[in-house]
């Protein structure tokens, strides 16, 4: 179970990071 929870936390963190980078790129390009 702990491994599954850790995997979910990592995937959520990666998605948040990608979204943050994407918005940052839009702000820089705009």
N, C-alpha and C positions, 0 to 999 in steps of 0.2 A: 504493500500500500504506500509506504513512504516514497518509494521510487516513482510511483504513478503521480503522486502529489507533486514531487519535485519536477517531473516532466511537464506537468500542467503549468507550474510556476514559470519554468524556463520558456515554454512556448508563449505564454502570455507576455512575458517580459520582451521576448523577441518581437512579437507583433506590435507592442507599444513602441519599441525602439524604431521599428520600420516606419510606423505611422508618423512618429516625431520627425524622423529624417525626411520623409516625403513632404511633410508640411514645411519643413525648413527649406527644402529645395524650392518649393513653390514660392515662398517668401523671397528667397534670394533672386530667383529668376524674374519675379514680378517687380 
